[in-house]
C-alpha cells in the first residue's frame, strides 16, 4: 500500500499514482467534451445554417430567376424563415436587358416560348445567364445542396402540346447539367390555380397572416372544413402577361362568383407547415397585359373596313399616342397564328373611344366580387402604378381611381415627347391602354372594388416566394428524406461533423500533450523534493 511521502519540512507530498489518477479524470472530461462538440454542435449549426432555393419563373414575356435563403425556426419547425436574395448580390451577373422595366429583377428576354425556333436559345439566351447569376449569389459550398425549380406559367400554357414538351425537355437538359440540385419533375408548367395560390401564400406570409389564416378556413389533416369569423379576409389579384388570377380565402364569396362568372372558380388546398389552407382561384385566360394588348388589335380589326389579309393593314388605335407608327406582330394562340399576323399600328388618341375599347376588353375578364376585406393587386398592377407615377412625376402608389387620371394625361402626350422622355422604358407605347385597363378591372365596370379595399402590392412579394414556401414546407412536413435538399443536407451535416471533429481532435491532441507534460514535470518536481538519505544513515 502506497504511503504519502513526507518531506523534510514535514509537509505531505502528492504520491505519483494520484497525479496520474487526476490526469485520467481530466482526460475523461476532455473526451466527454469532445464527444459533445462533435455530436451536438453540428446539429445546432445545421439548424441555423441558411439553406437556399432557386425558383425560375418561365413567363410569357421573359424568364426570371428568384433566389431565397431560409433558416429553420424553433417556433415553427415546418415553416422556415425566408429571405429574398436581391439582384445586387451578384450585380455583375445580372443579364442585360434592352430598355428599363419597373421590376428590379434577374430576367432574360424574350420568353422561352419565343425561343423554340432557336435550337440553343433556351440554354444560351434564357436559362444559362440565370444560372450564372444563381452561382454567384448562392455560396459555392451550397451549390450542390440548392434545388432549382422551373415553373412555367401562362405563356407556356398557351403553346401547343408539342411545343410545351419541347420547351420542358430543353429546359430539363440545361438544368440537369447545371451546378444545382435538379430533378426532371421540378421543371413543369403550373396551372393558373396553382399560380394564384402561390401568390396568396406569398402575400399572407409577407403580411404575417399565414398562421391566422391557417387557423381559420383550413382543412386540418383528418378533419373537416373549419370556418372562424376572426379569420382575416384576403384576396389577391395577380395580373400577369398572359392571364389574370383572382385568389381568396373567402369561400362564400367565391361560391357566389362561381354562380355568375365564367370561368369557374376552382378550389385548391395548399399545404403550408402543418395545415392545409383552403383557397379558391378564378383564372381569366388571355386577360394578362400582353394578351390584352393583342386582343385590342383583334377588336380594332373587327371594326376596320377594307381589311386585306394578304398584306399588313393599317390600324388606328384610340389608345396610342399621336404620331405613333410601328408594325406589330400578332401573338400565337396554342401554337396557331391568327389570320392576319402583322399590322401597322397608328396612333389616333381619343379618350372616350379608348375608354370604350377598354370596357370591351374588361368585360370577359371580371365579375363582381361580393366579399369584404382587403384585396391586393400585384404584378401588372404594380408595374402600371409605378410607370404612371414616373411618367407623371407624382408620388408612387397612386390609388386606382387616380390611375385613370394619370393614364389620360399620359395618352395626351405626343409620341415624340414620350419617346424622348420615356423611350427607354420597355413597352412604353402600351401604357396608355394598360393604364386605363388596370383601374377599369378594379372599378365599377370590373370587380367593383372600392379604392379603400384595394392595395397595390410591392415588387418583391410575387408568386415565386409562395412557391418556395409551399415546396419547402411540404417536404419538411413529409420528413427529412423528402426535403428538397435532404440527401445533400445530410451530406453537409456529415462533412460539417468531420470538419468539426478533426478540429476538436487536433485540439484534444494539443491538450493531451500539455497534460502529459504537466504530469511528467510534476513527477520530476515531486522526485526532486524527496530528501535523500544522509551518508550517516547509509
VEXTIDREN-646603 format. One record per atom (N, C-alpha, C, O): y, x, z; residue in three letters. Coordinates in steps of 0.2 Angstrom, whole numbers, plus 5000, padded with zeros to 4 digits. Example, Ala and Ser with C-alpha at 12.3 -4.5 7.8 and 13.67 -1.06 7.14 Angstrom:
497250665039ala497850625039ala498450665039ala498350715042ala498950645035ser499550685036ser500050645039ser500650675040ser
end
This chain:
499450045000unk500050005000unk500650045000unk500750095004unk501150034995unk501750074995unk502150055000unk502350005002unk502450115003unk502950105008unk503650125006unk503750165001unk504150095009unk504850115007unk504950185009unk504750205014unk505250215005unk505450285007unk506050295010unk506550265008unk506150335016unk506750335020unk507050405018unk506650455019unk507650405017unk507950475015unk508150505022unk508150475027unk508450565021unk508650605027unk509150575030unk509250585036unk509650535027unk510150495031unk509950435034unk510350405037unk509250415034unk509050365037unk509050295033unk508750245036unk509350295027unk509350235023unk508750225019unk508450275017unk508550165018unk507950155014unk508150155006unk508650145004unk507650185002unk507750194995unk507250144992unk506750134994unk507550114986unk507150074982unk506450104979unk506550154976unk505850074980unk505250104978unk505250104970unk505650054967unk504950144967unk504950144959unk504650084956unk504950054951unk504050054959unk503749994956unk504249934957unk504249894952unk504649934962unk505149874962unk505649884957unk505849834954unk505849944955unk506349954949unk506049924943unk506349884939unk505449934942unk505049904936unk504949834936unk504949804931unk504849804942unk504749734943unk505449704941unk505449644937unk505949724943unk506649694942unk506749704934unk507049654931unk506549754931unk506649764924unk506249714920unk506449694915unk505549704922unk505149654919unk505449584919unk505449544914unk505749564925unk506049504926unk506649494921unk506749444918unk507049554920unk507649554916unk507449544909unk507749514905unk506849574907unk506549574900unk506349494899unk506449474893unk506049464904unk505849394903unk506449354902unk506449304897unk506949364905unk507549324904unk507849334898unk508049284894unk507849394895unk508149414889unk507749374883unk507949354878unk507049374884unk506649344879unk506749274879unk506749244874unk506849244885unk506949164885unk507649154881unk507649104878unk508149194883unk508749184879unk508749194872unk509049154868unk508349244870unk508249254863unk507849194859unk508049164854unk507349164863unk507049104860unk507449044860unk507449004855unk507849034865unk508348984865unk508848994859unk509048944855unk509149054858unk509549064852unk509249054846unk509549014841unk508649074845unk508349074838unk508148994837unk508248974831unk507848964842unk507648894840unk508148844840unk508148794836unk508648844845unk509148794846unk509748804842unk510048754839unk510048864842unk510648874838unk510648854831unk511148824828unk510148874827unk510148854820unk510148774819unk510548754815unk509848734824unk509848664823unk510548644824unk510848594821unk510948674830unk511648654831unk512048674825unk512548634824unk511948734822unk512348754817unk512248704811unk512748694807unk511648694809unk511548644804unk511848574805unk512048544800unk511848554811unk512148484812unk512948484810unk513148434808unk513248544811unk513948544810unk514148584803unk514648584801unk513648604800unk513748644794unk513848594788unk513548544787unk514448604784unk514648554779unk514048554774unk513848604772unk513948494771unk513548494765unk513948464760unk514548444761unk513648464754unk514148444748unk513748404743unk513148404743unk514048364739unk513848314734unk514348314729unk514948304730unk514048314722unk514548304717unk514348234713unk513748224712unk514848204712unk514748134708unk515148144701unk515748154701unk514848134696unk515148144689unk515148074686unk514648034686unk515748054685unk515947984683unk515947984675unk516448014672unk515447954672unk515447954664unk515847894662unk515547844661unk516547894661unk516947844660unk517047834652unk516747874648unk517347784650unk517447764643unk517947814640unk517947834634unk518447834644unk519047874641unk518947954643unk519347994640unk518547964647unk518448034650unk517848044655unk517547994657unk517648104656unk517148114661unk517448154667unk517848204665unk517348134673unk517748164678unk517248184684unk516648154685unk517348234687unk516948264692unk517348254699unk517948274700unk516948234704unk517148224711unk516748264715unk516148254715unk516948304720unk516548344724unk516748324731unk517348314733unk516248314736unk516348284743unk515948334747unk515448354746unk516248354753unk515948384758unk515848334764unk516248284764unk515248334767unk515148294773unk514748324778unk514348374777unk514948304784unk514648334790unk514348274794unk514548224794unk513748294798unk513448244802unk513848224808unk514248264811unk513848164810unk514148134815unk513648114821unk513148084819unk513848134827unk513348124833unk513448044834unk512948014836unk514048014833unk514047944835unk513847904830unk513547844831unk513847924823unk513547884818unk513047934814unk513247954808unk512447944816unk512047994813unk511847974806unk511648014802unk511847904804unk511747884797unk512347884793unk512247864787unk512847894795unk513547884791unk513947954793unk514347954797unk513848004788unk514248064789unk514948054788unk515148004786unk515348104790unk516048104789unk516148144782unk516048204781unk516448104778unk516548134771unk517348154770unk517748124773unk517348204766unk518048234764unk518048254757unk517548294755unk518548224753unk518548244746unk518848314745unk519248334749unk518548354740unk518748414738unk519348414733unk519148384727unk519948434734unk520448424729unk520348464723unk520048524723unk520648454717unk520548494711unk520848564712unk520648614709unk521348564717unk521648634718unk521148684722unk521348744722unk520548654724unk520148704727unk519848754722unk519648814724unk519948744715unk519748794710unk520248774704unk519948754699unk520848784705unk521348764700unk521248794694unk521348764689unk521048864694unk520948894688unk520448864683unk520348884677unk519948834686unk519348804683unk519448734681unk519048704678unk520048704683unk520148634681unk520248624673unk520648664670unk519848584669unk519948584662unk520648564660unk520948524663unk520848594655unk521548574652unk521448514648unk521048504644unk521948474649unk521948404645unk522648404641unk523148434643unk522548364636unk523148354631unk523548294634unk523348244634unk524148314637unk524548264640unk524448264647unk524048284650unk524948224650unk524948214658unk524648144659unk524848094656unk524248144664unk523948074667unk524248064674unk524548104677unk524148004676unk524347984683unk523848014688unk524048014694unk523248024686unk522748054691unk522848124692unk522848164687unk522748154698unk522648224699unk521848234700unk521648234705unk521548244694unk520848244695unk520548294689unk520848314685unk519848314690unk519548354686unk519248314681unk518748274682unk519448324674unk519248274669unk519248314662unk519648354661unk518748294659unk518648314652unk518748254647unk518548194649unk519048264641unk519148204637unk518948224630unk518948284628unk518748184626unk518648104627unk518048094631unk517648144633unk517848034631unk517248014635unk516648034631unk516648054625unk516048034635unk515448064632unk515148024626unk514848044621unk515347954626unk515147914620unk515447934614unk515147924608unk516047964614unk516447984608unk516148054606unk516448074600unk515748084609unk515448154608unk514748154605unk514448204604unk514448094604unk513748094602unk513648124595unk513148144593unk514148124590unk514148154584unk514148224584unk514048254579unk514348254590unk514448324590unk513848344594unk513748334600unk513348384591unk512748404595unk512848434602unk512448424606unk513348484602unk513448524608unk514048494612unk514248524617unk514348434610unk514948414613unk514848394620unk515248404624unk514248354622unk514148334629unk514148394633unk514348394639unk513848444631unk513748504635unk514448544635unk514748554641unk514648564630unk515248614629unk515948584631unk516348614634unk516048514629unk516648484630unk516648434636unk517248424638unk516148414638unk516148364643unk515848384650unk516248384655unk515248414650unk514948424657unk515048494659unk515148514665unk514948544655unk514948614657unk515648634660unk515648674665unk516248614658unk516848634661unk516848604668unk517148624673unk516548544669unk516548504676unk516048544680unk516248554686unk515548574678unk515048614682unk515348674684unk515248704690unk515748704680unk516148774681unk516648754687unk516648804692unk516948704687unk517448684692unk517048674699unk517248694704unk516448644698unk516048624704unk515748694707unk515748704713unk515548744703unk515348804705unk515848844709unk515748874714unk516448834707unk517048874710unk517248834717unk517548864721unk517148774717unk517348734723unk516848724728unk517048724734unk516248734727unk515748724732unk515548804734unk515448844729unk515448814740unk515248884742unk514548904738unk514148864738unk514548964736unk514048984732unk513348984735unk512848964732unk513348994742unk512648994746unk512448914746unk511848904748unk512848874744unk512648804745unk512548774738unk512348714738unk512548814733unk512448784726unk511748754725unk511648694723unk511248794728unk510548764727unk510348714732unk509848684732unk510848694736unk510748634741unk511248574739unk511248524743unk511548574734unk512048524732unk511848484727unk511748504721unk511748414728unk511548374722unk512048354718unk512648354720unk511948344712unk512448324707unk512148254703unk511548254701unk512548204703unk512348144700unk512848124695unk513448134696unk512548104689unk512948074684unk512948004684unk512347974682unk513447964685unk513447894685unk513947864679unk514547874680unk513647844674unk514047824668unk514247744669unk513847704672unk514747724666unk515047654668unk515147614661unk514747624657unk515647584661unk515747534656unk515747554649unk515447524644unk516047614648unk515947644641unk515247654639unk515147644633unk514847684643unk514147694641unk513747624640unk513347624636unk513947574644unk513647514644unk513747474637unk513347434635unk514347494634unk514547464628unk514147494622unk514247474616unk513847554623unk513447584617unk512847554616unk512547514619unk512547564610unk511947544608unk511347574612unk511547624615unk510847544612unk510247564617unk510047634614unk509947684619unk510047644608unk509847714605unk510347764608unk510247824610unk511047754607unk511547794609unk511547814617unk511747864619unk511447754621unk511347764628unk510847814630unk510947864634unk510247804627unk509647854628unk509847924626unk509647974629unk510147934620unk510347994618unk510848034622unk510848094624unk511347994625unk511848024629unk511548044636unk511648104638unk511048004639unk510748024645unk510348084644unk510248124649unk509948084639unk509448144638unk509848204637unk509648254640unk510448204633unk510848264633unk511148284640unk511148344641unk511348234643unk511648254650unk511148284655unk511248324658unk510548254655unk510048274659unk509848344658unk509648384662unk509848364651unk509648434650unk510148484652unk510048534655unk510848464651unk511348504654unk511348514661unk511348564664unk511248454665unk511248464672unk510648494675unk510748524680unk510148484672unk509448514674unk509548594674unk509148624677unk509948614669unk509948694668unk510548714672unk510648774672unk510948674676unk511448694680unk511248724687unk510648734688unk511748744691unk511648784697unk511448734703unk511348754708unk511548664702unk511448624707unk510848584707unk510448584702unk510648554713unk510048514713unk510148454709unk510648414709unk509648434705unk509648384700unk508948354698unk508448394698unk508948284698unk508348254696unk508448204690unk509048184690unk508048194685unk508248154680unk508448094681unk508948064677unk508248054686unk508447984688unk509147984691unk509447934692unk509448044692unk510048054695unk510648044690unk511248044691unk510448044683unk510848034678unk510747964675unk510147954672unk511147914676unk510947844674unk511647804673unk512147824674unk511547754670unk512047704668unk512047654674unk511547614675unk512647644677unk512647594683unk512947534680unk513347534676unk512747474683unk513047414681unk513747404684unk513947434689unk514047354681unk514747334684unk514647314691unk515147324695unk514047284693unk513947254700unk513947314705unk514247314710unk513547364703unk513547424707unk514247464708unk514447484713unk514547464702unk515247504702unk515747464707unk516047494710unk515647394707unk516147364711unk515947374718unk516347374723unk515247374720unk515047384727unk515247454729unk515447454735unk515147504725unk515447574727unk516147574728unk516347604733unk516547534724unk517247534726unk517447504732unk517847524736unk517047444734unk517147414740unk516947464746unk517347464751unk516447494746unk516247544751unk516747594752unk516947614758unk517047624747unk517547674747unk518147654751unk518447684755unk518347594749unk518947564752unk518847544759unk519247564763unk518247514761unk518147494768unk518047564772unk518347564778unk517747614769unk517747674773unk518447704774unk518547724780unk518847704769unk519447744770unk519947704775unk520347734778unk519847634775unk520247594780unk519947594787unk520147554791unk519347624788unk519047614794unk518747554796unk518647534802unk518547514791unk518247444792unk517547444791unk517247384791unk517247494789unk516547494787unk516047464792unk515647424791unk516147494798unk515747464804unk515847394806unk515347364807unk516447374806unk516647304807unk516347254802unk516147204803unk516347284796unk516047234790unk515347234791unk515047184790unk515047294793unk514347294794unk514147244800unk513547214799unk514547234804unk514447184810unk514547114808unk514447064812unk514847104802unk514947034800unk514447004795unk513946994797unk514646994789unk514246974784unk513747034782unk513947084778unk513147034785unk512747094784unk511947064785unk511847014788unk511547094781unk510847074781unk510547134785unk510347184783unk510447124792unk510047174796unk509347174794unk509047114792unk509047224794unk508347234792unk507947184796unk507847194802unk507547144792unk507147094795unk507447034798unk507146994801unk508147034797unk508546974799unk508846934793unk508746944788unk509146884795unk509446834790unk510246854790unk510446894793unk510546814786unk511246824785unk511646804791unk511546754794unk512046854793unk512546834799unk513246834797unk513446884794unk513546784799unk514246774797unk514646764803unk514546724808unk515146814804unk515546814810unk516246804808unk516546834804unk516646764812unk517346744810unk517846804810unk518346804807unk517646854815unk518146904816unk518046954810unk518447004810unk517546954806unk517447004801unk518147004796unk518346954794unk518347064795unk518947074790unk518747054783unk518247074781unk519147014780unk519046994773unk519447044769unk519947064769unk519047074764unk519247124759unk519047114752unk518447094751unk519447114748unk519247114741unk519547164737unk520047194738unk519147194732unk519347254728unk519347234720unk518847204718unk519847244717unk519947234710unk519947304707unk520447334707unk519447314703unk519447384700unk519547374692unk519047354689unk520047404690unk520247394683unk520147464680unk520547504680unk519547464676unk519347524673unk519647524666unk520047494664unk519247574662unk519447574655unk519147524650unk519447494645unk518547504652unk518147454648unk518047384652unk518047334648unk517947384658unk517847324662unk518247314668unk518647364670unk518247254671unk518647244677unk518147214682unk517747164680unk518047244688unk517647214693unk518047184699unk518447214701unk517747134701unk518047104707unk517547094712unk517047054711unk517547124718unk517047134723unk517347104730unk517947134732unk517047064734unk517247044740unk516647034745unk516147024742unk516847034751unk516347014756unk516446944758unk516146914763unk516846904755unk516946834757unk516546794752unk516746764747unk515946784755unk515446744751unk515546674749unk515446654744unk515946644754unk516046574752unk516546564747unk516546524742unk517046614746unk517446614741unk517146634734unk517346594729unk516646674734unk516346694728unk515946634725unk515746634719unk515646594730unk515246544728unk515646494724unk515446464719unk516246484726unk516746434723unk516946464716unk517046434711unk517046534716unk517246564710unk516646554705unk516746544699unk516046564707unk515446554703unk515446484699unk515246484694unk515646434703unk515646364700unk516146354694unk516046314690unk516646394694unk517146384689unk517246444684unk517546444679unk516946504686unk517146564682unk516546584678unk515946564679unk516746614672unk516246644668unk516546714667unk517046724664unk516146764668unk515446774670unk515346754677unk515746734681unk514646754679unk514446734686unk514546794691unk514446854689unk514746774697unk514746824702unk514046834704unk513646794705unk513846904705unk513246924706unk513146954713unk513547004715unk512746934718unk512646954724unk512347024724unk511947044720unk512547064729unk512247134729unk512247154737unk512747144740unk511647184739unk511647204746unk511647284746unk511247314742unk512147314749unk512247384749unk512047414756unk512347394761unk511547464756unk511347494762unk511847554764unk511947594760unk512147544770unk512647594772unk512447614780unk512547564784unk512247664781unk511947684788unk511347644790unk510847644786unk511347604795unk510847564797unk510847494796unk510447454799unk511247474791unk511347394790unk511447394782unk511647434779unk511347324780unk511547314773unk512147264773unk512147214776unk512647284769unk513247244768unk513047194762unk512947214757unk513247134763unk513147084758unk513747074754unk514247054758unk513747084748unk514347084744unk514247044738unk513647024737unk514747024734unk514646994728unk515147014723unk515747024725unk514947034717unk515447064712unk515447024705unk514846994703unk515947014703unk516046974696unk516347034691unk516847064692unk515947044686unk516147094681unk516447054675unk516047014672unk517047074673unk517347054667unk517347104662unk517747154662unk516847094657unk516747144652unk517347144647unk517647094646unk517447204644unk518047204639unk518747184642unk519147174638unk518747194648unk519447174651unk519747234655unk520247224658unk519447294654unk519747354656unk520347374651unk520447334646unk520747424653unk521347444649unk521247454642unk521547434638unk520747504640unk520647524634unk520347464629unk520547454624unk519947424633unk519647374629unk520147314628unk520147284623unk520547304633unk521147254632unk521547274626unk521847234622unk521747334626unk522147364620unk521847344614unk522147324609unk521247354613unk520847344607unk520847264606unk520847244600unk520747224611unk520747154610unk521347124607unk521447084604unk521947164610unk522547144607unk522647154600unk522947114596unk522347204597unk522347214590unk521947154586unk522147134581unk521447134589unk521047084586unk521447014586unk521446984581unk521747004591unk522146944591unk522746944586unk522946894583unk523047004586unk523547014581unk523347004574unk523646984569unk522747034573unk522447024566unk522246954564unk522346934558unk522046914569unk521946844568unk522546804566unk522446764562unk523046824568unk523746794567unk524046824561unk524546794558unk523846874558unk524146904552unk523946874546unk523346844545unk524346874541unk524246844534unk524146904529unk524346954530unk523646884524unk523546934519unk523246994521unk523347044518unk522746994525unk522447054528unk521847074523unk521447024521unk521847134521unk521347154516unk520947204520unk521147264522unk520247194521unk519847234524unk519647304521unk519447344524unk519847304515unk519747364511unk520247424512unk520047484511unk520747404515unk521247454517unk521547444524unk521447394527unk521847494527unk522147484533unk522747444533unk523247464530unk522747384536unk523347334536unk523847364541unk523747394546unk524447344540unk525047354545unk525047294549unk525147234547unk525047304556unk525047254561unk525747264565unk525847324568unk526147214566unk526647224570unk526547194577unk526247134578unk526647234582unk526447214589unk527147204593unk527547244593unk527147144597unk527747124601unk527747164607unk528247164611unk527247204609unk527247244615unk527247324613unk527047364617unk527547334607unk527647404605unk528347424604unk528747374602unk528547484606unk529247494606unk529547494598unk529247514594unk530247484598unk530547484591unk530547554589unk530747604592unk530347564582unk530247624579unk529547654580unk529447714577unk529147624583unk528447654584unk528047644577unk528047584575unk527647684575unk527247684569unk526647734570unk526847794570unk526047714570unk525547754570unk524847724569unk524847664570unk524347754566unk523747724565unk523347714571unk523447754576unk522847674571unk522447654577unk521747644574unk521647604570unk521247684577unk520547674575unk520247624580unk520247634586unk519947574578unk519647524582unk519047544586unk518747594584unk518847514592unk518347534596unk517647504593unk517647454590unk517147534594unk516447514593unk516247464599unk516447474604unk515847414597unk515547364602unk514847364602unk514547344597unk514547394607unk513747404607unk513547444600unk513047424597unk513947494598unk513747534593unk513947504586unk513847534581unk514247444586unk514447404580unk515147414579unk515547394583unk515347434573unk516047444571unk516347374569unk515947334566unk516947364570unk517247304568unk517347304560unk517347354557unk517547244558unk517647234550unk518147284548unk518147314543unk518747274552unk519247324550unk519347374555unk519447364561unk519147434553unk519047494558unk519747524559unk519747554565unk520247524555unk520847564556unk521447514554unk521447484549unk521947514558unk522547484557unk523147524558unk523147574561unk523747504555unk524347544556unk524747504560unk524947444558unk524947524566unk525247484571unk526047504570unk526247554570unk526447444570unk527147454570unk527447414576unk527247364578unk527947444579unk528247414585unk528747364583unk529247374579unk528647304586unk529147244584unk529247214591unk529047154592unk529647244596unk529647224603unk529947154603unk530547144601unk529647104607unk529947044608unk529647014615unk529047004615unk530047014620unk529747004627unk529346934627unk528846944630unk529546884625unk529246814626unk528546824622unk528046794624unk528546844616unk527946854612unk527446894615unk526846884615unk527746954618unk527246994622unk526946964627unk526346974629unk527346924631unk527046884637unk526546834635unk526046834638unk526646804629unk526146754626unk525446794624unk524946774626unk525546854621unk524946894619unk524546914625unk523946904625unk524946934631unk524546954637unk524246894640unk523646904643unk524546834640unk524246774643unk523546764640unk523046744643unk523546774633unk522946764629unk522446814631unk521846794631unk522646874632unk522146924634unk521846914641unk521346934643unk522246884646unk522146874653unk521646824654unk521146824658unk521646774649unk521346704650unk520546714651unk520246684656unk520246754647unk519446764649unk519346814654unk518746824655unk519846844657unk519646894662unk519846884669unk519746924674unk519946814671unk520146794678unk519846724679unk519646694675unk519846714686unk519846644688unk520146644695unk520146694698unk520346584697unk520746584703unk520346604709unk519746574710unk520546654713unk520246674720unk520446624725unk521046614726unk519946594729unk520146544734unk520146574741unk520446534745unk519946634742unk519946654749unk520546684751unk521046704747unk520646704757unk521246734760unk521046814762unk520446834759unk521446844765unk521346914766unk521646964761unk522046944757unk521547024762unk521847074758unk521447094752unk520847094752unk521847104746unk521547124740unk521847194738unk522447194739unk521447234736unk521647304734unk521547314727unk520947314724unk522047324723unk522047344716unk521947414715unk522347454717unk521447444712unk521347514711unk521247534704unk521247494699unk521147594703unk521047624696unk521647614692unk522147634693unk521547564687unk522047554682unk522747524685unk523247534683unk522647484690unk523247454694unk523647514697unk524247514696unk523247564700unk523647624702unk524047654697unk524547674697unk523647674691unk523947704685unk524547674683unk525047704682unk524547614682unk525147574679unk525647574684unk526247584682unk525547564690unk526047564695unk526447624695unk527047624696unk526047684695unk526347744696unk526747764689unk527347794690unk526447744683unk526847764677unk527547724677unk528047754675unk527547654679unk528147624678unk528647644683unk529247644682unk528447674689unk528847704694unk529247764691unk529847774692unk528747804688unk529047864685unk529547854679unk530047874678unk529347804675unk529747784669unk530347754670unk530847764667unk530447714676unk531047684678unk531347714683unk531947694686unk531147774686unk531447814691unk531547774697unk532147774700unk531047734699unk531047694705unk530547724710unk530047754708unk530647704717unk530047724721unk529347704719unk529347654716unk528947744721unk528247724720unk527947664723unk528247634728unk527447634721unk527047574723unk527547514723unk527647484728unk527747494717unk528147434717unk527647374718unk527047384716unk527847314720unk527447254720unk527247234713unk527647254708unk526747194713unk526547174706unk527047124703unk527147124697unk527447094707unk528047054704unk528547094701unk528847084696unk528747154704unk529147204702unk528947234695unk529347254691unk528247244695unk527947274689unk528147234682unk528247264677unk528247174683unk528447134677unk529147154675unk529247164669unk529547164679unk530247184678unk530247254675unk530647264670unk529947294678unk529847364675unk529547374668unk529747414664unk529047334667unk528747334660unk529247304655unk529247334650unk529647254656unk530047234652unk530647284650unk530847294645unk530847314655unk531347374655unk531047424650unk531447454646unk530447444652unk530147494648unk530047474640unk530147514636unk529847414639unk529747394632unk530447394628unk530447404622unk531047384632unk531647384628unk531847454626unk532347464622unk531547504628unk531747574626unk531447584619unk530947574618unk531947614615unk531647634608unk531147694608unk531147734613unk530747694603unk530247744603unk530447814604unk530147854607unk530947834600unk531247904600unk531447924607unk531347984609unk531647874611unk531847894618unk531247894623unk531147944627unk530747854622unk530147854625unk529747924624unk529547954628unk529747944617unk529448004615unk529748064618unk529348114620unk530448064618unk530748124621unk530748134628unk530648184631unk530748074632unk530748074639unk530048074642unk529948104647unk529548034639unk528948024642unk528348034638unk527748014639unk528448074632unk527948084627unk527348124629unk526848124626unk527448164635unk526948204637unk526448164641unk525848194642unk526548104642unk526048064646unk525548034641unk525648014636unk524948034643unk524348004639unk524447934638unk524547894643unk524347904632unk524347834631unk525047804632unk525047744634unk525547844631unk526247814633unk526347754629unk526747714632unk526147744623unk526347684619unk526047624622unk526247574620unk525547634626unk525147574628unk525447534634unk525247484636unk525847574638unk526047554645unk526447484645unk526547454650unk526847474639unk527247414639unk526747354639unk526847304643unk526147354635unk525647304636unk525347304642unk525247254646unk525147364644unk524747364651unk525147344657unk524947314661unk525847364656unk526247354662unk526347274663unk526547254668unk526247234657unk526347164658unk525647134660unk525547084663unk525047164657unk524447144658unk524247144665unk523947094668unk524347204669unk524047214676unk524347154680unk524047124684unk525047154681unk525347104685unk525147024683unk525146984688unk525047014677unk524846944675unk524146934677unk523946874679unk523746984677unk523046974680unk523046954688unk522646914690unk523546974691unk523546964698unk523946894700unk523846864705unk524446874696unk524846824697unk524546754696unk523946744695unk525046704695unk524846634694unk524346614688unk523946574688unk524446654683unk524046644677unk523446684677unk523046684672unk523346724682unk522646754683unk522346744689unk522046684690unk522246784694unk521846774700unk522246734705unk522046724711unk522946724704unk523346684708unk523346704715unk523246674720unk523546774716unk523646804722unk524346814724unk524746824719unk524546804730unk525246814732unk525346894732unk524846934733unk526046914732unk526146984732unk525947014739unk525847074740unk525946974744unk525846994751unk525047004752unk524847044756unk524646974748unk523946984748unk523747044744unk523147074746unk524147074740unk523947124736unk524247194738unk524847204739unk523747244738unk523947314740unk523747354734unk523147354732unk524147394731unk523947444726unk523647504729unk523947534734unk523047524728unk522647574731unk522947644729unk523347654725unk522647694732unk522847764731unk522347794726unk521847764724unk522547854723unk522147884718unk521547914721unk521047924717unk521447924727unk520847954730unk520247914731unk519647934731unk520347854733unk519847804735unk519547764730unk519547704730unk519247794725unk518947764719unk518147754721unk517947784726unk517847724716unk517147714717unk516647774718unk516147764722unk516847834715unk516347894717unk516247904724unk515747924726unk516847894728unk516747904735unk516247864738unk515847884742unk516247794736unk515747744738unk515047764736unk514647754740unk515047794730unk514347814728unk514047864732unk513447864734unk514447914734unk514247974738unk514047944745unk513547964747unk514447904748unk514247874754unk513547834754unk513147844758unk513547794749unk512847754749unk512247794747unk511747794751unk512347844743unk511747884741unk511547924747unk510947934748unk512047954751unk511848004756unk511547964762unk511047974765unk511947904764unk511747864770unk511047834769unk510647824773unk510847814762unk510247784761unk509647834762unk509147814765unk509747894760unk509247944761unk509147964768unk508647984770unk509747974772unk509647984779unk509347934783unk508947954787unk509447874781unk509047814784unk508347814783unk507947794787unk508147844777unk507447844775unk507047904778unk506447904778unk507447954781unk507048004784unk507248074780unk507548074775unk507148124784unk507348194781unk507048214774unk507448244771unk506448194773unk506148204767unk506448174761unk506348194755unk506848124762unk507248084757unk507948104756unk508248074752unk508148154760unk508848174759unk508948204752unk508448234750unk509548194749unk509648214743unk509548294742unk509348314737unk509648324748unk509548404748unk509148424753unk509148474756unk508648374755unk508148384761unk507748444761unk507848484766unk507448464755unk507048524755unk507448584755unk507348634759unk508048584752unk508448634752unk508748644759unk508848704761unk508948594762unk509248594769unk508748624773unk508948664778unk508148604773unk507648644777unk507548714776unk507548754780unk507648734769unk507648804767unk508248834770unk508148894773unk508748804770unk509348834773unk509248844780unk509448894783unk508948794784unk508848804791unk508348864792unk508548894797unk507848874788unk507448924789unk507748994788unk507649034792unk508148994783unk508549064781unk509049074787unk509149134789unk509349024789unk509849024795unk509449054801unk509749094804unk508849024802unk508549044808unk508349114808unk508349154812unk508049134802unk507849204801unk508449254802unk508349304805unk509049234799unk509549274799unk509749284807unk509849344809unk509849224810unk510049224817unk509449264821unk509649304826unk508849254820unk508349284823unk508349364823unk508249394827unk508449384816unk508549454815unk509049484819unk509049544822unk509649444819unk510249474823unk510049484830unk510249524834unk509749424833unk509549424840unk509049484842unk509149514847unk508549494837unk508049544838unk508449614839unk508249654843unk508949624834unk509249694835unk509649694842unk509649744845unk509949644843unk510249644850unk509749654856unk509949684860unk509249614855unk508649624860unk508449704861unk508349724866unk508349734855unk508149804855unk508649844858unk508449894862unk509249834857unk509849874860unk509849864867unk509849914871unk509749804869unk509749784877unk509149814880unk509149844886unk508549814877unk507949844880unk508049914880unk507849944885unk508349954875unk508450024876unk508950034882unk508850084886unk509449994883unk509850004888unk509549994895unk509650034900unk509049944895unk508749934901unk508249984903unk508150004909unk507850014898unk507450064899unk507750134901unk507550164905unk508350144898unk508750204900unk508950194907unk508950244911unk509150134909unk509350124916unk508750134921unk508850164926unk508150104919unk507650114923unk507450184924unk507250214929unk507450224918unk507250294918unk507750334923unk507550374927unk508350324922unk508850364926unk508850344933unk509050384937unk508750284934unk508650254941unk508050294945unk508150314950unk507550304941unk506950334944unk507150404945unk506950434950unk507450444940unk507650514941unk508150514947unk508050564951unk508650474948unk509050474953unk508750464960unk508850494965unk508250414960unk507850404966unk507450464968unk507450484974unk507150504963unk506750564964unk507250614967unk507050654972unk507750624964unk508250674966unk508450664974unk508650714977unk508450604976unk508750594983unk508150594988unk508350584994unk507550604986unk506950614991unk507050684994unk506950724990unk507150695000unk507150755003unk506550795003unk505950775004unk506550865001unk505950905000unk505750925007unk506150945011unk505150935008unk504850965015unk505151035015unk505051075011unk505351045021unk505551115023unk504951165023unk504351145024unk505151235022unk504651285022unk504251285029unk503651305029unk504651265034unk504351275040unk503751225041unk503251235044unk503851165038unk503351115038unk502751135034unk502151115035unk502951175029unk502351195025unk501951245029unk501451275026unk
end
